[in-house]
């Protein structure tokens, strides 16, 4: 996120980077296709979260069409979902599989240069824990 989103728009130019990666990871993540919006979301859901597929709810589908028409379809994706699980359901612990990841809406942070799908019941603002 730092290089793809933050550095792109802030003009930051790091002098040194330490990258630890396998050759397999470099092959998988380097030079990927310029993935439509829904395909970029699907790839994240399947390869990172372990979902079988995504379900674009009506509002999200409408936003995909709108942002594509407006020329924002090439922006990177930064998913907004619960931090408590790899799925959209906080109670599913570990590495759940066999689920459909519901995308209820997609918001554009055009100034920062990314789109952020809202997954399940995720909220946009940080919340405080029940116990400090």
Helices and strands as residue ranges (DSSP letters): I 2-7, H 8-10, H 23-29, H 37-47, E 53-56, H 58-69, E 76-77, E 100-109, E 114-119
